[in-house]
């Protein structure tokens, strides 16, 4: 496994095993986010919309480049992680083990980390990606966090 350290400015590094750390920023309620564009010279931007019916919408812009959105939340009292392709398996996986490929016709880019009381620690769902998207998720033992990396192909929107 890869050992990570926080960036020199004190922000949290957001990563899973085998991937380079990315500088995280606070998102909401202890959740950190890092947004990466996978194209030379493209700097992605993101914004978190105000609550609408209790939900918030994260909007990411990356000038048509493939994008990776990384979430990290302190592990705390986490008991399980649900995702559409998990079947009955709800155990916490190591960050090098959790993988999923999703598309409009095969699963959804969604997941929910919950604690022993059933309270949600992190829940996300992406708009239905038509091309295939990939997810990496699991417990980062080095950082005592649960991480989710959603990698989306380039978009024309």
C-alpha positions as CSV (number, residue, x, y, z in Angstrom):
1,X,0.0,0.0,0.0
2,X,1.0,3.6,-0.6
3,X,1.8,5.8,2.4
4,X,0.6,9.4,2.0
5,X,1.4,12.6,3.7
6,X,-0.6,15.8,3.9
7,X,0.5,18.6,1.5
8,X,2.9,21.2,3.1
9,X,0.1,23.8,3.5
10,X,-1.7,21.5,6.0
11,X,-4.7,20.6,3.8
12,X,-5.7,16.9,3.8
13,X,-4.4,14.6,1.0
14,X,-7.2,12.7,-0.6
15,X,-6.1,9.3,-2.1
16,X,-6.6,5.6,-2.2
17,X,-3.9,2.9,-2.4
18,X,-1.9,3.1,-5.6
19,X,-2.9,6.7,-6.6
20,X,-1.0,9.9,-6.1
21,X,-2.4,12.1,-3.3
22,X,-4.4,15.2,-4.3
23,X,-5.0,18.3,-2.3
24,X,-8.4,18.1,-0.6
25,X,-10.7,21.0,0.3
26,X,-13.5,21.0,2.9
27,X,-16.8,20.1,1.2
28,X,-19.5,19.6,3.9
29,X,-19.8,18.1,7.4
30,X,-16.3,16.7,7.6
31,X,-16.2,15.5,4.0
32,X,-13.2,16.6,1.9
33,X,-13.1,16.8,-1.9
34,X,-10.4,16.9,-4.5
35,X,-11.3,17.4,-8.2
36,X,-8.8,16.5,-10.9
37,X,-8.9,17.0,-14.6
38,X,-7.1,14.4,-16.7
39,X,-6.0,16.7,-19.5
40,X,-3.0,19.0,-19.8
41,X,-3.6,22.6,-18.8
42,X,-7.2,22.0,-17.6
43,X,-8.0,23.3,-14.1
44,X,-11.4,22.0,-13.0
45,X,-13.8,24.0,-10.9
46,X,-16.6,23.0,-8.6
47,X,-19.4,24.5,-6.6
48,X,-21.9,23.1,-4.1
49,X,-25.4,24.3,-4.6
50,X,-27.7,25.4,-1.7
51,X,-30.0,22.7,-0.2
52,X,-33.1,22.0,-2.3
53,X,-35.4,19.7,-0.5
54,X,-32.5,18.6,1.8
55,X,-30.2,17.7,-1.1
56,X,-27.1,19.6,-2.3
57,X,-25.9,19.5,-5.8
58,X,-22.2,19.4,-6.6
59,X,-21.4,20.8,-10.0
60,X,-18.0,20.2,-11.6
61,X,-16.7,21.9,-14.7
62,X,-13.5,20.6,-16.5
63,X,-13.7,22.1,-20.1
64,X,-14.6,18.7,-21.6
65,X,-11.7,16.8,-20.0
66,X,-12.1,13.5,-18.2
67,X,-12.5,14.3,-14.5
68,X,-11.9,12.5,-11.2
69,X,-13.9,13.5,-8.1
70,X,-12.4,12.2,-4.8
71,X,-14.3,12.3,-1.5
72,X,-12.8,11.5,1.9
73,X,-14.6,11.3,5.2
74,X,-13.2,10.3,8.7
75,X,-13.8,6.7,9.3
76,X,-15.3,7.3,12.8
77,X,-17.8,4.6,13.7
78,X,-18.5,3.5,10.1
79,X,-20.1,0.1,9.9
80,X,-20.7,-0.5,6.2
81,X,-20.8,0.8,2.7
82,X,-23.6,0.2,0.2
83,X,-23.4,0.6,-3.5
84,X,-25.7,-0.7,-6.3
85,X,-23.3,-3.4,-7.5
86,X,-22.5,-4.6,-4.0
87,X,-25.3,-7.1,-3.7
88,X,-25.6,-8.2,-0.1
89,X,-22.0,-7.4,0.7
90,X,-22.0,-4.3,2.8
91,X,-18.8,-4.7,4.7
92,X,-16.1,-2.0,4.6
93,X,-13.5,-2.9,2.0
94,X,-9.8,-1.8,1.9
95,X,-9.2,1.1,-0.5
96,X,-7.2,-1.2,-2.9
97,X,-10.1,-3.6,-3.1
98,X,-13.3,-1.5,-3.7
99,X,-13.9,-1.2,-7.5
100,X,-17.0,-0.7,-9.6
101,X,-17.7,0.2,-13.3
102,X,-21.0,1.8,-14.0
103,X,-22.9,3.2,-16.9
104,X,-26.4,4.1,-18.0
105,X,-27.2,0.4,-18.6
106,X,-25.1,-1.2,-15.9
107,X,-25.5,0.1,-12.3
108,X,-25.4,3.6,-11.0
109,X,-22.6,5.9,-9.7
110,X,-23.9,6.0,-6.1
111,X,-22.9,4.9,-2.6
112,X,-23.6,5.3,1.1
113,X,-21.3,5.0,4.0
114,X,-23.2,4.5,7.3
115,X,-22.4,4.0,11.0
116,X,-23.7,1.4,13.5
117,X,-26.8,3.4,14.3
118,X,-27.7,3.6,10.6
119,X,-26.8,7.3,10.3
120,X,-25.3,8.4,7.0
121,X,-21.6,9.5,7.0
122,X,-21.4,10.0,3.2
123,X,-23.9,9.6,0.5
124,X,-23.4,10.5,-3.2
125,X,-25.1,9.8,-6.5
126,X,-24.0,11.1,-9.9
127,X,-26.2,11.9,-12.8
128,X,-26.5,8.8,-15.0
129,X,-23.3,8.6,-17.0
130,X,-24.0,7.3,-20.5
131,X,-20.3,6.3,-21.1
132,X,-18.8,4.0,-18.6
133,X,-17.5,5.6,-15.3
134,X,-15.3,4.0,-12.7
135,X,-15.4,4.0,-8.9
136,X,-12.8,3.2,-6.4
137,X,-13.8,3.1,-2.7
138,X,-12.7,1.8,0.6
139,X,-11.0,2.4,3.9
140,X,-7.6,4.2,3.8
141,X,-5.9,2.7,6.9
142,X,-3.0,5.2,6.6
143,X,-5.4,8.2,6.9
144,X,-8.2,6.6,9.0
145,X,-10.7,7.7,6.3
146,X,-13.2,6.2,3.9
147,X,-12.5,7.4,0.3
148,X,-14.5,7.4,-2.9
149,X,-13.0,8.2,-6.3
150,X,-15.4,8.7,-9.2
151,X,-13.7,9.0,-12.6
152,X,-15.9,10.3,-15.4
153,X,-15.2,10.4,-19.1
154,X,-15.0,13.7,-20.9
155,X,-18.3,15.5,-21.3
156,X,-19.6,17.9,-24.0
157,X,-21.7,19.8,-21.4
